[in-house]
């Protein structure tokens, strides 16, 4: 099966695709973060010409609704098949429902995401876990601790961390509020945030930490890759997000052997149900409640960590090969629909 990436040329996406040995078609458009129907209408003719040059039996696989909005109508009108990969928990307005309905098949990365498109017939939607390629090598823990020292974290402190960009729904301020409660009880804790600007900038959170009186015990580490090294640097990951569609950080924590405490909501609940590897905190928990859960876990955090066969099962479940196999099955199903038996005449 030949894979072609349709994207703006000269971008990191195009560069990475070529590095992976994939063919790239330059769509001739600048990269944008927001799409507008008027712009899509103006570009329709050029998109039509480009798509007509792509084999007629091609499947267009879109990873977000913005891409479906831009290229879905052209692909549909040209007779191409469409797969939409649903990765979010949207408020499904009528325009969004219309876009989703353009797809022949919808891939949902969690049960929560599948519930978000329950207006779609069950035979048109399939649950497929996101692929996550993280090394289970025990050396990642040593590398993580070395990295923490480089960031200036106290070597003997118990490190509690936040990993994610600073969007309100991920609750970075709530994380700091929880840390302030923990700091009153434990002097051996240090707190770390890995992330970059979302709804809030790092400077805003630094100010909030100062107001809480814990600025000297918080390291704002910024954005770093690979993400699993950040998680491996921690003794405990706090995942304070609400309505997380899937929650990659929890899976990375399980594989790297970092225990987690997560908000009992959507994708986080599914991860815990499926594999464990950490604990859940009620959705309506206050900062004090959350802190109490942390203090309890700190008594024996390693009892939450998966080992041996349990951890290998997680790695197999989210492997790239498992994901690719399931996606190819969907492609084949689209290209070879079941034969419907008609009445004999």
N, C-alpha and C positions, 0 to 999 in steps of 0.2 A: 504494500500500500504506500503510495507516494503522498507525502505531506507537504503542503505549500503554505507559507505564512504570508498573508496579505497585510502589509503595514507600511507606514511611511519609511522611505529609505533613509539611511544615515542615522538611524536611531539605535539606542542600545538594544531594543527588541530585535531589530533586523540583524545587528551584529551577533547577538547571542544565538539567533536562529541559524545563521550561517555557521557559527562555531559548532553547533550541534549537527551539522551536515544537512540541514533542511533547506529546501529551495525557498527563495524570497521573491515576491512580486511587489515592487514599489507602487503603492496606490496613488502616488503623486500628490498627496495631501499633507499639510502640516499636522504634527501631532496635536491633539486637543484634549482637554479634560472635560469639556462640556459640549454637548451637541444641541443644535437648534434646527427645528423643522424647516425653516426658511433656507438655511445653509444646505441642508440635505436636498431640498428641492432644486437648488441651483446646481448641485453637483450630480444630480441624477443621471444626466446624459453621459458624462464622463465615466461614471461608475458602471452604467449599462454597457458601454463600449468595452470596458476592462473585463467585466464578468463574462461577456459573450466570447471573449478570447480564451476562457478557461473551459476545460472539458465539460460537456453537458451532464455527465454523470457524477460531477463533483458534489461533495457535501460541504456546506459552509457551517463551520462550528464557531459559534459566538460565545464569548465568556462574560458578557454583560449586556444589559438592555440598551445602553447607549450605542453599542456596535450593531445591535439588532435594528435600532431606529435608523441608523445610517445606511446599512447595507442589506437588511432583511427584506424590505419591499422590492429592491432591485433583484435580489437573489430569487425571491418567490415568483416575481413576474417573468423571470427568465427561465423558470421551470427547474431551478436547482433545489436540492434538498437542504433543509436547515436543521441544525442541532443547536439548542440553546442550553448553556451550562449555567444553572441557577445557583448562585452563591450568596444570596443576600436575603434579608427579611424585609421586603418592601411593603409599603402601603399600596396595595394593588388597585390603583385607580383604573378607570375604563381604558385610557390610552395604553397603560402598561399591560393590561389584560389582552388588548388587541395585538400588541407586539409579541407577547408570549405565544399567542395562538398562531403566529406565523410559522412556528417551528413544527417539524414533523415529530421530533422527539425532544423532551426536556430531561436533562441530567440534573439531579438534585444532590447536593453534597451532604445533606443531612435530612433527617426526618422532619426537622423544623422547617427547612427550606421546602420540602415536599408538601407540607401542610400549607405553606404560603401560596402554592399554586394548585390547591385542591379543586379549583374550578376547571382544571384540565383533566381530561379522561385518564383514568389510571393506566390504560394501555399505552399512553403517550408519555408517561414520565417514569424515570428509573432512578433509583437511589444508588449512587456510586461515591464511595469515600474519596476525598482529595488525596492525591499522592504526596507523600512527605518523605524526602530522602535525607535521613539523619543517621550518622554513624553511631552504632551502639558500642564502639570501642571505649573501654574504660579510661583510655587516655584523655578523652574529651573532658572528663572531670578535672584532671590535673591541669589541662590547658585552660579550662574555665577559671580555676583558682588563681593561676598565674596571671590571667588577664585581669582579674579583680584586683590583684596587688598593683598591677600597672596603672589601674584607674585610681589608685589611692585608697582603696578600701582597707580597713584594719584587718591584718592577717588572721587574727584569732577571733574575730567577731562572727556572730551568726548572721549571715546575709539573707535578708528578705527583699524580694524584688518585684518590680512591675516591668513587664515587657510588652510594649505596644505603643503606637503613636497616640498623641494626646487629644483624642476625640472625647467629647463629653460622655458618650455612651460607654466608653471604656472606664470612666470614672477615675482619672488620675488623682483628682483632688480627694476623692473618697479614700483612695489608697493611702495618701499622706495623712489623712485624718486617722485612719486605722493605725498607721505607724506611730502617730503621736500617743495614742492610747497604749500601744505596746511598750513604747519607750519609758512610760511611767513605771512599768513593772519589771522590765529587763534592761539592765545596763550593758549587757553583752551583745545587743543587737545593733546592726547597722543596716541602712536601707538604701536600695539602689533602684534607679529608674533607667530603663533602656527605651528610648523612643525619640520622636521628633515632633515638630509642630503639627497640630491638627486644629481643633477649635481653640486650643490654647497653646501659647508658646512656652518654652522652657523657663524663660524669665518670670512669667506669671506664676509658675509652680514654685520657683525658687522663693518668690515673695511670700507665697502661701506657707511654705515650709518655715520661713523666718517667723511669720505670724504665729505659727503653731509652736515655735520654740525648739524645732528639731533640725534646723538648717545644718548644724554642725555634724549631724548624724545621717545626713542624706547625701549620696553621691549621684549627681545628675550626669549619667554616662554618655548621653547622646545616642545617635543611631550607629550601630555597628553590625557588620556581617562577618561571619555567618551567625544567624540567630540562635542556633543551638549552643554556641559557645557562651552567649550571654546567659542563657538559662542554666547551663552547666556551672556557671560561676556562683550560682545561688544555693543556699541551703534550703530555701523554701520559696516557691513562686506563688504570689497572690494574683489571681485572675479575677479582677473586680468587675469585668464587663457585664452588661445586661443585654440579653437577647443576641448573644454571639451566634452567628449562623452555623459555624463549625467549631472553631477554636483550635487553630494550628499549634499555639503555644503549649497547650496541655499535652498534645501528642508528642511534641518535642521533649517536654519535661519527662514524660513516661519513658521515652527511649533513652534519654541521657541519664535517667536515674535521679531526677530532681523531684521531690514530693511537691504537690500543689494543693492549694485551697482555692476553690472557684465558686463563683455565684451559681446557685442552683437555678439555672435558666437555660432554655433552648439547647444549643449545641453542646454546652458544657455538661449538662445533665446526660446527654446521649453518650459523651465520651466516658463519663464516670460509669454509666450503666454498662457500657460495652467492655471496658478494660480495667476500671478502677485506677490505681496508681496515685491517688490523692484523695481529697475529701471535698465535700460540698458545704456551702454556707447558705442558709435560707435567703431567698430573694429579698425579703423585707428586713434583713438584718441591719441593725444600726452599726456605726463604727465601733461602738463598745462591744456589741455582739460579735462582730468579725474578729476583733482583737482577742476576745475570750477563746474563740476557736483556734486562733494562731497559738496562743499560749499553751493550750492543751496539746496541740500537735508538736510543739517544741519539746515536749517531755520525751517523745520518742518518734522523731520524724521518719526514721528509716523503716518503720513498720508499714508505712504506706507505699514504699517503693517496690516495683515489680522486679522480679529476677528470673533468670533462666528462660524456660519455655514460655512463660507468660509474656515476657518482654519480646521474645522472638515472634510470638503470634501477632503482636501489635505491628512489628516491622513488616511482616508478611501482609497483613491486612491493608497497610497504607503504602505498599511498595509501588514503584512506577510500573512494574510489569503487570501486577494485579489490576491496576487502574487501566492500563492500556488494553489489556485483554477484554475488560468489560466494555470499554468504549468502542472497540472494534466490533464486538458483538452487536452493539446498537447500530453501528454503521451498516453491518451486514443485514440486520433486520430491516432497515430502511430500504436498502437496495433490493432485498428479496422479500417483499411482503407475503404473508401467508396466502395460499390459494383459497379462494372462496368457491365452494361448490354450488353451482346453480341447479335449477330444476332441469330434469331431462325432458326433452321434447320428443 
